Every structure is written in C-alpha cells, then in structure tokens.
Amino acid sequence: MFGEFHGCLLYADDILLTAHSMHAMQTVLEICDKVADEFDIKFNSDKSVAMRVGRRFDVRCAAL
C-alpha cells in the first residue's frame, strides 16, 4: 500500500494477515499465537480462511 508492505491489517475484531509465502505465513501465525498467549486472547480458527492471490491462486495450500 503506497509502496509499503503491511502484513497485518485490523478493523474492529477482524484481522487480515498477508505474507509472500506459506513459510512466512506460518511464521506470522506463530507470532500471533505467542501474542495471544501473552494477552489471553483466543482466535476462532473455525471462522478463519486462507487464500492465495496471483498466478498460483488455484494451487492447494499446505495446512497452516
């Protein structure tokens, strides 16, 4: 956005995480897990989805 990378966008109780690879996304999720433990926050994984954007949008993602 405007020449800058924003890996986490927040609005009310919604979070959008972005990453350039599955490995990077796994790292971001591990960081979120640590922060959630520190602040006693729970994420609802049943309401969470992953999607790809770009040339490989139709390639199945590995489990996160």
PDB file of N, CA, C, O and CB in Angstrom:
ATOM      1  N   MET A   1       0.844  -1.162   0.000  1.00  0.00           N
ATOM      2  CA  MET A   1       0.000   0.000   0.000  1.00  0.00           C
ATOM      3  C   MET A   1       0.897   1.235   0.000  1.00  0.00           C
ATOM      4  O   MET A   1       1.663   1.439   0.942  1.00  0.00           O
ATOM      5  CB  MET A   1      -0.965  -0.008   1.215  1.00  0.00           C
ATOM      6  N   PHE A   2       0.815   2.040  -1.017  1.00  0.00           N
ATOM      7  CA  PHE A   2       1.622   3.262  -1.135  1.00  0.00           C
ATOM      8  C   PHE A   2       3.114   2.965  -1.031  1.00  0.00           C
ATOM      9  O   PHE A   2       3.864   3.730  -0.426  1.00  0.00           O
ATOM     10  CB  PHE A   2       1.221   4.268  -0.057  1.00  0.00           C
ATOM     11  N   GLY A   3       3.546   1.840  -1.629  1.00  0.00           N
ATOM     12  CA  GLY A   3       4.952   1.482  -1.628  1.00  0.00           C
ATOM     13  C   GLY A   3       5.461   0.848  -0.347  1.00  0.00           C
ATOM     14  O   GLY A   3       6.666   0.654  -0.190  1.00  0.00           O
ATOM     15  N   GLU A   4       4.558   0.519   0.576  1.00  0.00           N
ATOM     16  CA  GLU A   4       4.946  -0.109   1.838  1.00  0.00           C
ATOM     17  C   GLU A   4       4.228  -1.441   1.986  1.00  0.00           C
ATOM     18  O   GLU A   4       3.119  -1.614   1.479  1.00  0.00           O
ATOM     19  CB  GLU A   4       4.630   0.817   3.039  1.00  0.00           C
ATOM     20  N   PHE A   5       4.859  -2.381   2.681  1.00  0.00           N
ATOM     21  CA  PHE A   5       4.243  -3.676   2.956  1.00  0.00           C
ATOM     22  C   PHE A   5       3.584  -3.631   4.322  1.00  0.00           C
ATOM     23  O   PHE A   5       4.220  -3.274   5.314  1.00  0.00           O
ATOM     24  CB  PHE A   5       5.286  -4.821   2.887  1.00  0.00           C
ATOM     25  N   HIS A   6       2.316  -3.992   4.372  1.00  0.00           N
ATOM     26  CA  HIS A   6       1.571  -4.069   5.627  1.00  0.00           C
ATOM     27  C   HIS A   6       1.108  -5.505   5.786  1.00  0.00           C
ATOM     28  O   HIS A   6       0.183  -5.938   5.098  1.00  0.00           O
ATOM     29  CB  HIS A   6       0.353  -3.066   5.651  1.00  0.00           C
ATOM     30  N   GLY A   7       1.735  -6.244   6.677  1.00  0.00           N
ATOM     31  CA  GLY A   7       1.442  -7.663   6.839  1.00  0.00           C
ATOM     32  C   GLY A   7       0.256  -7.950   7.736  1.00  0.00           C
ATOM     33  O   GLY A   7      -0.195  -9.092   7.820  1.00  0.00           O
ATOM     34  N   CYS A   8      -0.259  -6.925   8.410  1.00  0.00           N
ATOM     35  CA  CYS A   8      -1.385  -7.142   9.322  1.00  0.00           C
ATOM     36  C   CYS A   8      -2.275  -5.905   9.287  1.00  0.00           C
ATOM     37  O   CYS A   8      -1.851  -4.812   9.661  1.00  0.00           O
ATOM     38  CB  CYS A   8      -0.890  -7.437  10.783  1.00  0.00           C
ATOM     39  N   LEU A   9      -3.506  -6.089   8.837  1.00  0.00           N
ATOM     40  CA  LEU A   9      -4.483  -5.001   8.818  1.00  0.00           C
ATOM     41  C   LEU A   9      -5.589  -5.350   9.809  1.00  0.00           C
ATOM     42  O   LEU A   9      -6.055  -6.489   9.850  1.00  0.00           O
ATOM     43  CB  LEU A   9      -5.064  -4.771   7.372  1.00  0.00           C
ATOM     44  N   LEU A  10      -6.001  -4.380  10.595  1.00  0.00           N
ATOM     45  CA  LEU A  10      -7.007  -4.605  11.636  1.00  0.00           C
ATOM     46  C   LEU A  10      -8.196  -3.685  11.442  1.00  0.00           C
ATOM     47  O   LEU A  10      -8.049  -2.524  11.060  1.00  0.00           O
ATOM     48  CB  LEU A  10      -6.403  -4.395  13.028  1.00  0.00           C
ATOM     49  N   TYR A  11      -9.386  -4.227  11.714  1.00  0.00           N
ATOM     50  CA  TYR A  11     -10.608  -3.407  11.729  1.00  0.00           C
ATOM     51  C   TYR A  11     -11.556  -4.045  12.729  1.00  0.00           C
ATOM     52  O   TYR A  11     -12.000  -5.176  12.531  1.00  0.00           O
ATOM     53  CB  TYR A  11     -11.273  -3.298  10.290  1.00  0.00           C
ATOM     54  N   ALA A  12     -11.864  -3.339  13.789  1.00  0.00           N
ATOM     55  CA  ALA A  12     -12.717  -3.848  14.872  1.00  0.00           C
ATOM     56  C   ALA A  12     -12.146  -5.181  15.367  1.00  0.00           C
ATOM     57  O   ALA A  12     -11.021  -5.219  15.866  1.00  0.00           O
ATOM     58  CB  ALA A  12     -14.205  -4.023  14.386  1.00  0.00           C
ATOM     59  N   ASP A  13     -12.899  -6.264  15.237  1.00  0.00           N
ATOM     60  CA  ASP A  13     -12.391  -7.559  15.706  1.00  0.00           C
ATOM     61  C   ASP A  13     -11.947  -8.461  14.549  1.00  0.00           C
ATOM     62  O   ASP A  13     -11.851  -9.677  14.709  1.00  0.00           O
ATOM     63  CB  ASP A  13     -13.462  -8.271  16.529  1.00  0.00           C
ATOM     64  N   ASP A  14     -11.678  -7.866  13.393  1.00  0.00           N
ATOM     65  CA  ASP A  14     -11.212  -8.624  12.235  1.00  0.00           C
ATOM     66  C   ASP A  14      -9.730  -8.349  11.991  1.00  0.00           C
ATOM     67  O   ASP A  14      -9.255  -7.227  12.170  1.00  0.00           O
ATOM     68  CB  ASP A  14     -12.043  -8.268  10.978  1.00  0.00           C
ATOM     69  N   ILE A  15      -9.014  -9.385  11.584  1.00  0.00           N
ATOM     70  CA  ILE A  15      -7.587  -9.280  11.292  1.00  0.00           C
ATOM     71  C   ILE A  15      -7.335  -9.887   9.915  1.00  0.00           C
ATOM     72  O   ILE A  15      -7.824 -10.976   9.618  1.00  0.00           O
ATOM     73  CB  ILE A  15      -6.725  -9.996  12.391  1.00  0.00           C
ATOM     74  N   LEU A  16      -6.578  -9.191   9.079  1.00  0.00           N
ATOM     75  CA  LEU A  16      -6.151  -9.707   7.790  1.00  0.00           C
ATOM     76  C   LEU A  16      -4.633  -9.812   7.827  1.00  0.00           C
ATOM     77  O   LEU A  16      -3.936  -8.805   7.958  1.00  0.00           O
ATOM     78  CB  LEU A  16      -6.639  -8.793   6.609  1.00  0.00           C
ATOM     79  N   LEU A  17      -4.124 -11.039   7.712  1.00  0.00           N
ATOM     80  CA  LEU A  17      -2.684 -11.271   7.684  1.00  0.00           C
ATOM     81  C   LEU A  17      -2.271 -11.547   6.249  1.00  0.00           C
ATOM     82  O   LEU A  17      -2.937 -12.307   5.547  1.00  0.00           O
ATOM     83  CB  LEU A  17      -2.280 -12.453   8.620  1.00  0.00           C
ATOM     84  N   THR A  18      -1.173 -10.934   5.803  1.00  0.00           N
ATOM     85  CA  THR A  18      -0.664 -11.189   4.461  1.00  0.00           C
ATOM     86  C   THR A  18       0.799 -11.598   4.563  1.00  0.00           C
ATOM     87  O   THR A  18       1.526 -11.152   5.451  1.00  0.00           O
ATOM     88  CB  THR A  18      -0.831  -9.938   3.547  1.00  0.00           C
ATOM     89  N   ALA A  19       1.213 -12.450   3.642  1.00  0.00           N
ATOM     90  CA  ALA A  19       2.604 -12.897   3.599  1.00  0.00           C
ATOM     91  C   ALA A  19       2.934 -13.295   2.168  1.00  0.00           C
ATOM     92  O   ALA A  19       2.039 -13.611   1.384  1.00  0.00           O
ATOM     93  CB  ALA A  19       2.854 -14.087   4.585  1.00  0.00           C
ATOM     94  N   HIS A  20       4.208 -13.280   1.832  1.00  0.00           N
ATOM     95  CA  HIS A  20       4.639 -13.583   0.470  1.00  0.00           C
ATOM     96  C   HIS A  20       4.844 -15.073   0.219  1.00  0.00           C
ATOM     97  O   HIS A  20       5.059 -15.479  -0.924  1.00  0.00           O
ATOM     98  CB  HIS A  20       5.912 -12.848   0.171  1.00  0.00           C
ATOM     99  N   SER A  21       4.782 -15.896   1.268  1.00  0.00           N
ATOM    100  CA  SER A  21       4.953 -17.344   1.099  1.00  0.00           C
ATOM    101  C   SER A  21       4.235 -18.073   2.228  1.00  0.00           C
ATOM    102  O   SER A  21       3.855 -17.476   3.235  1.00  0.00           O
ATOM    103  CB  SER A  21       6.463 -17.731   1.071  1.00  0.00           C
ATOM    104  N   MET A  22       4.060 -19.367   2.038  1.00  0.00           N
ATOM    105  CA  MET A  22       3.422 -20.181   3.088  1.00  0.00           C
ATOM    106  C   MET A  22       4.311 -20.221   4.328  1.00  0.00           C
ATOM    107  O   MET A  22       3.815 -20.186   5.454  1.00  0.00           O
ATOM    108  CB  MET A  22       3.143 -21.628   2.579  1.00  0.00           C
ATOM    109  N   HIS A  23       5.621 -20.293   4.120  1.00  0.00           N
ATOM    110  CA  HIS A  23       6.554 -20.313   5.255  1.00  0.00           C
ATOM    111  C   HIS A  23       6.447 -19.012   6.056  1.00  0.00           C
ATOM    112  O   HIS A  23       6.418 -19.034   7.287  1.00  0.00           O
ATOM    113  CB  HIS A  23       8.011 -20.521   4.761  1.00  0.00           C
ATOM    114  N   ALA A  24       6.388 -17.883   5.351  1.00  0.00           N
ATOM    115  CA  ALA A  24       6.251 -16.595   6.028  1.00  0.00           C
ATOM    116  C   ALA A  24       4.924 -16.513   6.778  1.00  0.00           C
ATOM    117  O   ALA A  24       4.874 -15.976   7.884  1.00  0.00           O
ATOM    118  CB  ALA A  24       6.361 -15.443   5.018  1.00  0.00           C
ATOM    119  N   MET A  25       3.851 -17.039   6.190  1.00  0.00           N
ATOM    120  CA  MET A  25       2.552 -17.020   6.866  1.00  0.00           C
ATOM    121  C   MET A  25       2.591 -17.872   8.128  1.00  0.00           C
ATOM    122  O   MET A  25       2.020 -17.489   9.149  1.00  0.00           O
ATOM    123  CB  MET A  25       1.443 -17.521   5.923  1.00  0.00           C
ATOM    124  N   GLN A  26       3.261 -19.025   8.069  1.00  0.00           N
ATOM    125  CA  GLN A  26       3.374 -19.872   9.253  1.00  0.00           C
ATOM    126  C   GLN A  26       4.117 -19.135  10.363  1.00  0.00           C
ATOM    127  O   GLN A  26       3.753 -19.246  11.534  1.00  0.00           O
ATOM    128  CB  GLN A  26       4.092 -21.191   8.910  1.00  0.00           C
ATOM    129  N   THR A  27       5.150 -18.388  10.002  1.00  0.00           N
ATOM    130  CA  THR A  27       5.896 -17.598  10.979  1.00  0.00           C
ATOM    131  C   THR A  27       5.003 -16.527  11.601  1.00  0.00           C
ATOM    132  O   THR A  27       5.028 -16.325  12.815  1.00  0.00           O
ATOM    133  CB  THR A  27       7.126 -16.951  10.322  1.00  0.00           C
ATOM    134  N   VAL A  28       4.219 -15.845  10.775  1.00  0.00           N
ATOM    135  CA  VAL A  28       3.296 -14.819  11.274  1.00  0.00           C
ATOM    136  C   VAL A  28       2.278 -15.442  12.231  1.00  0.00           C
ATOM    137  O   VAL A  28       1.972 -14.861  13.273  1.00  0.00           O
ATOM    138  CB  VAL A  28       2.569 -14.119  10.096  1.00  0.00           C
ATOM    139  N   LEU A  29       1.757 -16.611  11.887  1.00  0.00           N
ATOM    140  CA  LEU A  29       0.784 -17.274  12.755  1.00  0.00           C
ATOM    141  C   LEU A  29       1.404 -17.696  14.091  1.00  0.00           C
ATOM    142  O   LEU A  29       0.744 -17.641  15.129  1.00  0.00           O
ATOM    143  CB  LEU A  29       0.198 -18.493  12.047  1.00  0.00           C
ATOM    144  N   GLU A  30       2.657 -18.111  14.062  1.00  0.00           N
ATOM    145  CA  GLU A  30       3.347 -18.469  15.310  1.00  0.00           C
ATOM    146  C   GLU A  30       3.532 -17.239  16.198  1.00  0.00           C
ATOM    147  O   GLU A  30       3.408 -17.333  17.420  1.00  0.00           O
ATOM    148  CB  GLU A  30       4.719 -19.115  15.006  1.00  0.00           C
ATOM    149  N   ILE A  31       3.827 -16.095  15.597  1.00  0.00           N
ATOM    150  CA  ILE A  31       3.940 -14.849  16.358  1.00  0.00           C
ATOM    151  C   ILE A  31       2.588 -14.484  16.966  1.00  0.00           C
ATOM    152  O   ILE A  31       2.515 -14.093  18.131  1.00  0.00           O
ATOM    153  CB  ILE A  31       4.454 -13.698  15.455  1.00  0.00           C
ATOM    154  N   CYS A  32       1.514 -14.612  16.178  1.00  0.00           N
ATOM    155  CA  CYS A  32       0.160 -14.333  16.689  1.00  0.00           C
ATOM    156  C   CYS A  32      -0.180 -15.255  17.853  1.00  0.00           C
ATOM    157  O   CYS A  32      -0.807 -14.828  18.822  1.00  0.00           O
ATOM    158  CB  CYS A  32      -0.889 -14.493  15.567  1.00  0.00           C
ATOM    159  N   ASP A  33       0.227 -16.501  17.762  1.00  0.00           N
ATOM    160  CA  ASP A  33      -0.032 -17.470  18.826  1.00  0.00           C
ATOM    161  C   ASP A  33       0.664 -17.053  20.125  1.00  0.00           C
ATOM    162  O   ASP A  33       0.081 -17.152  21.204  1.00  0.00           O
ATOM    163  CB  ASP A  33       0.435 -18.873  18.398  1.00  0.00           C
ATOM    164  N   LYS A  34       1.911 -16.589  20.015  1.00  0.00           N
ATOM    165  CA  LYS A  34       2.647 -16.135  21.207  1.00  0.00           C
ATOM    166  C   LYS A  34       1.999 -14.906  21.817  1.00  0.00           C
ATOM    167  O   LYS A  34       1.862 -14.821  23.038  1.00  0.00           O
ATOM    168  CB  LYS A  34       4.107 -15.831  20.856  1.00  0.00           C
ATOM    169  N   VAL A  35       1.597 -13.946  20.980  1.00  0.00           N
ATOM    170  CA  VAL A  35       0.947 -12.733  21.477  1.00  0.00           C
ATOM    171  C   VAL A  35      -0.385 -13.083  22.132  1.00  0.00           C
ATOM    172  O   VAL A  35      -0.732 -12.526  23.173  1.00  0.00           O
ATOM    173  CB  VAL A  35       0.733 -11.717  20.332  1.00  0.00           C
ATOM    174  N   ALA A  36      -1.128 -14.000  21.527  1.00  0.00           N
ATOM    175  CA  ALA A  36      -2.410 -14.418  22.092  1.00  0.00           C
ATOM    176  C   ALA A  36      -2.217 -15.030  23.477  1.00  0.00           C
ATOM    177  O   ALA A  36      -3.007 -14.772  24.385  1.00  0.00           O
ATOM    178  CB  ALA A  36      -3.106 -15.422  21.160  1.00  0.00           C
ATOM    179  N   ASP A  37      -1.177 -15.834  23.642  1.00  0.00           N
ATOM    180  CA  ASP A  37      -0.891 -16.415  24.959  1.00  0.00           C
ATOM    181  C   ASP A  37      -0.551 -15.330  25.976  1.00  0.00           C
ATOM    182  O   ASP A  37      -1.020 -15.369  27.113  1.00  0.00           O
ATOM    183  CB  ASP A  37       0.264 -17.423  24.863  1.00  0.00           C
ATOM    184  N   GLU A  38       0.261 -14.369  25.565  1.00  0.00           N
ATOM    185  CA  GLU A  38       0.671 -13.288  26.477  1.00  0.00           C
ATOM    186  C   GLU A  38      -0.500 -12.443  26.940  1.00  0.00           C
ATOM    187  O   GLU A  38      -0.549 -12.031  28.098  1.00  0.00           O
ATOM    188  CB  GLU A  38       1.693 -12.399  25.805  1.00  0.00           C
ATOM    189  N   PHE A  39      -1.451 -12.180  26.039  1.00  0.00           N
ATOM    190  CA  PHE A  39      -2.563 -11.282  26.351  1.00  0.00           C
ATOM    191  C   PHE A  39      -3.881 -12.009  26.581  1.00  0.00           C
ATOM    192  O   PHE A  39      -4.937 -11.380  26.655  1.00  0.00           O
ATOM    193  CB  PHE A  39      -2.736 -10.289  25.243  1.00  0.00           C
ATOM    194  N   ASP A  40      -3.820 -13.335  26.695  1.00  0.00           N
ATOM    195  CA  ASP A  40      -5.002 -14.163  26.952  1.00  0.00           C
ATOM    196  C   ASP A  40      -6.106 -13.893  25.918  1.00  0.00           C
ATOM    197  O   ASP A  40      -7.262 -13.644  26.261  1.00  0.00           O
ATOM    198  CB  ASP A  40      -5.535 -13.901  28.375  1.00  0.00           C
ATOM    199  N   ILE A  41      -5.708 -13.953  24.650  1.00  0.00           N
ATOM    200  CA  ILE A  41      -6.623 -13.750  23.525  1.00  0.00           C
ATOM    201  C   ILE A  41      -6.842 -15.092  22.846  1.00  0.00           C
ATOM    202  O   ILE A  41      -5.921 -15.904  22.756  1.00  0.00           O
ATOM    203  CB  ILE A  41      -6.064 -12.692  22.511  1.00  0.00           C
ATOM    204  N   LYS A  42      -8.059 -15.326  22.369  1.00  0.00           N
ATOM    205  CA  LYS A  42      -8.346 -16.548  21.630  1.00  0.00           C
ATOM    206  C   LYS A  42      -8.787 -16.194  20.218  1.00  0.00           C
ATOM    207  O   LYS A  42      -9.623 -15.314  20.015  1.00  0.00           O
ATOM    208  CB  LYS A  42      -9.428 -17.386  22.345  1.00  0.00           C
ATOM    209  N   PHE A  43      -8.210 -16.893  19.247  1.00  0.00           N
ATOM    210  CA  PHE A  43      -8.611 -16.731  17.857  1.00  0.00           C
ATOM    211  C   PHE A  43      -9.569 -17.853  17.494  1.00  0.00           C
ATOM    212  O   PHE A  43      -9.374 -18.991  17.920  1.00  0.00           O
ATOM    213  CB  PHE A  43      -7.378 -16.724  16.910  1.00  0.00           C
ATOM    214  N   ASN A  44     -10.589 -17.554  16.724  1.00  0.00           N
ATOM    215  CA  ASN A  44     -11.557 -18.559  16.305  1.00  0.00           C
ATOM    216  C   ASN A  44     -11.116 -19.132  14.955  1.00  0.00           C
ATOM    217  O   ASN A  44     -11.391 -18.551  13.905  1.00  0.00           O
ATOM    218  CB  ASN A  44     -12.996 -17.951  16.215  1.00  0.00           C
ATOM    219  N   SER A  45     -10.437 -20.264  14.995  1.00  0.00           N
ATOM    220  CA  SER A  45      -9.923 -20.851  13.756  1.00  0.00           C
ATOM    221  C   SER A  45     -11.049 -21.377  12.860  1.00  0.00           C
ATOM    222  O   SER A  45     -10.849 -21.542  11.656  1.00  0.00           O
ATOM    223  CB  SER A  45      -8.949 -21.982  14.080  1.00  0.00           C
ATOM    224  N   ASP A  46     -12.224 -21.640  13.427  1.00  0.00           N
ATOM    225  CA  ASP A  46     -13.362 -22.089  12.607  1.00  0.00           C
ATOM    226  C   ASP A  46     -13.834 -21.000  11.648  1.00  0.00           C
ATOM    227  O   ASP A  46     -14.408 -21.300  10.600  1.00  0.00           O
ATOM    228  CB  ASP A  46     -14.524 -22.521  13.506  1.00  0.00           C
ATOM    229  N   LYS A  47     -13.598 -19.753  11.996  1.00  0.00           N
ATOM    230  CA  LYS A  47     -14.017 -18.632  11.145  1.00  0.00           C
ATOM    231  C   LYS A  47     -12.868 -18.109  10.292  1.00  0.00           C
ATOM    232  O   LYS A  47     -13.016 -17.095   9.610  1.00  0.00           O
ATOM    233  CB  LYS A  47     -14.579 -17.499  12.001  1.00  0.00           C
ATOM    234  N   SER A  48     -11.729 -18.789  10.322  1.00  0.00           N
ATOM    235  CA  SER A  48     -10.543 -18.339   9.595  1.00  0.00           C
ATOM    236  C   SER A  48     -10.399 -19.078   8.271  1.00  0.00           C
ATOM    237  O   SER A  48     -10.735 -20.258   8.164  1.00  0.00           O
ATOM    238  CB  SER A  48      -9.287 -18.538  10.447  1.00  0.00           C
ATOM    239  N   VAL A  49      -9.899 -18.374   7.272  1.00  0.00           N
ATOM    240  CA  VAL A  49      -9.657 -18.978   5.960  1.00  0.00           C
ATOM    241  C   VAL A  49      -8.310 -18.501   5.430  1.00  0.00           C
ATOM    242  O   VAL A  49      -7.792 -17.462   5.837  1.00  0.00           O
ATOM    243  CB  VAL A  49     -10.799 -18.624   4.961  1.00  0.00           C
ATOM    244  N   ALA A  50      -7.763 -19.284   4.517  1.00  0.00           N
ATOM    245  CA  ALA A  50      -6.541 -18.889   3.810  1.00  0.00           C
ATOM    246  C   ALA A  50      -6.847 -18.882   2.326  1.00  0.00           C
ATOM    247  O   ALA A  50      -7.581 -19.737   1.830  1.00  0.00           O
ATOM    248  CB  ALA A  50      -5.342 -19.852   4.136  1.00  0.00           C
ATOM    249  N   MET A  51      -6.282 -17.914   1.620  1.00  0.00           N
ATOM    250  CA  MET A  51      -6.471 -17.878   0.178  1.00  0.00           C
ATOM    251  C   MET A  51      -5.212 -17.336  -0.480  1.00  0.00           C
ATOM    252  O   MET A  51      -4.478 -16.534   0.096  1.00  0.00           O
ATOM    253  CB  MET A  51      -7.701 -17.019  -0.200  1.00  0.00           C
ATOM    254  N   ARG A  52      -4.989 -17.790  -1.680  1.00  0.00           N
ATOM    255  CA  ARG A  52      -3.849 -17.316  -2.458  1.00  0.00           C
ATOM    256  C   ARG A  52      -4.326 -16.272  -3.454  1.00  0.00           C
ATOM    257  O   ARG A  52      -5.464 -16.301  -3.921  1.00  0.00           O
ATOM    258  CB  ARG A  52      -3.142 -18.489  -3.185  1.00  0.00           C
ATOM    259  N   VAL A  53      -3.425 -15.353  -3.764  1.00  0.00           N
ATOM    260  CA  VAL A  53      -3.696 -14.320  -4.746  1.00  0.00           C
ATOM    261  C   VAL A  53      -2.536 -14.330  -5.733  1.00  0.00           C
ATOM    262  O   VAL A  53      -1.379 -14.453  -5.328  1.00  0.00           O
ATOM    263  CB  VAL A  53      -3.877 -12.907  -4.073  1.00  0.00           C
ATOM    264  N   GLY A  54      -2.830 -14.204  -7.011  1.00  0.00           N
ATOM    265  CA  GLY A  54      -1.767 -14.163  -8.005  1.00  0.00           C
ATOM    266  C   GLY A  54      -1.820 -15.355  -8.946  1.00  0.00           C
ATOM    267  O   GLY A  54      -2.846 -16.025  -9.063  1.00  0.00           O
ATOM    268  N   ARG A  55      -0.700 -15.612  -9.615  1.00  0.00           N
ATOM    269  CA  ARG A  55      -0.656 -16.665 -10.632  1.00  0.00           C
ATOM    270  C   ARG A  55      -1.013 -18.040 -10.085  1.00  0.00           C
ATOM    271  O   ARG A  55      -1.602 -18.846 -10.804  1.00  0.00           O
ATOM    272  CB  ARG A  55       0.712 -16.718 -11.250  1.00  0.00           C
ATOM    273  N   ARG A  56      -0.676 -18.327  -8.842  1.00  0.00           N
ATOM    274  CA  ARG A  56      -0.905 -19.656  -8.273  1.00  0.00           C
ATOM    275  C   ARG A  56      -2.162 -19.699  -7.394  1.00  0.00           C
ATOM    276  O   ARG A  56      -2.242 -20.500  -6.462  1.00  0.00           O
ATOM    277  CB  ARG A  56       0.310 -20.088  -7.459  1.00  0.00           C
ATOM    278  N   PHE A  57      -3.130 -18.847  -7.689  1.00  0.00           N
ATOM    279  CA  PHE A  57      -4.329 -18.753  -6.854  1.00  0.00           C
ATOM    280  C   PHE A  57      -5.072 -20.076  -6.726  1.00  0.00           C
ATOM    281  O   PHE A  57      -5.746 -20.304  -5.722  1.00  0.00           O
ATOM    282  CB  PHE A  57      -5.259 -17.712  -7.413  1.00  0.00           C
ATOM    283  N   ASP A  58      -4.962 -20.960  -7.731  1.00  0.00           N
ATOM    284  CA  ASP A  58      -5.728 -22.210  -7.706  1.00  0.00           C
ATOM    285  C   ASP A  58      -4.920 -23.399  -7.193  1.00  0.00           C
ATOM    286  O   ASP A  58      -5.409 -24.529  -7.226  1.00  0.00           O
ATOM    287  CB  ASP A  58      -6.244 -22.518  -9.088  1.00  0.00           C
ATOM    288  N   VAL A  59      -3.688 -23.171  -6.717  1.00  0.00           N
ATOM    289  CA  VAL A  59      -2.875 -24.250  -6.156  1.00  0.00           C
ATOM    290  C   VAL A  59      -3.263 -24.453  -4.703  1.00  0.00           C
ATOM    291  O   VAL A  59      -3.373 -23.494  -3.940  1.00  0.00           O
ATOM    292  CB  VAL A  59      -1.355 -23.938  -6.281  1.00  0.00           C
ATOM    293  N   ARG A  60      -3.470 -25.698  -4.329  1.00  0.00           N
ATOM    294  CA  ARG A  60      -3.885 -26.011  -2.949  1.00  0.00           C
ATOM    295  C   ARG A  60      -2.796 -25.606  -1.955  1.00  0.00           C
ATOM    296  O   ARG A  60      -1.615 -25.871  -2.179  1.00  0.00           O
ATOM    297  CB  ARG A  60      -4.203 -27.523  -2.804  1.00  0.00           C
ATOM    298  N   CYS A  61      -3.194 -24.971  -0.870  1.00  0.00           N
ATOM    299  CA  CYS A  61      -2.267 -24.540   0.174  1.00  0.00           C
ATOM    300  C   CYS A  61      -2.004 -25.687   1.143  1.00  0.00           C
ATOM    301  O   CYS A  61      -2.871 -26.523   1.394  1.00  0.00           O
ATOM    302  CB  CYS A  61      -2.824 -23.312   0.928  1.00  0.00           C
ATOM    303  N   ALA A  62      -0.797 -25.705   1.677  1.00  0.00           N
ATOM    304  CA  ALA A  62      -0.472 -26.645   2.753  1.00  0.00           C
ATOM    305  C   ALA A  62      -1.240 -26.226   3.993  1.00  0.00           C
ATOM    306  O   ALA A  62      -1.653 -25.073   4.118  1.00  0.00           O
ATOM    307  CB  ALA A  62       1.068 -26.689   3.036  1.00  0.00           C
ATOM    308  N   ALA A  63      -1.429 -27.157   4.900  1.00  0.00           N
ATOM    309  CA  ALA A  63      -2.129 -26.841   6.160  1.00  0.00           C
ATOM    310  C   ALA A  63      -1.313 -25.829   6.965  1.00  0.00           C
ATOM    311  O   ALA A  63      -0.090 -25.937   7.056  1.00  0.00           O
ATOM    312  CB  ALA A  63      -2.373 -28.135   7.005  1.00  0.00           C
ATOM    313  N   LEU A  64      -1.996 -24.854   7.541  1.00  0.00           N
ATOM    314  CA  LEU A  64      -1.329 -23.849   8.372  1.00  0.00           C
ATOM    315  C   LEU A  64      -1.590 -24.132   9.834  1.00  0.00           C
ATOM    316  O   LEU A  64      -1.113 -23.397  10.699  1.00  0.00           O
ATOM    317  CB  LEU A  64      -1.801 -22.431   8.011  1.00  0.00           C
TER     318      LEU A  64
END
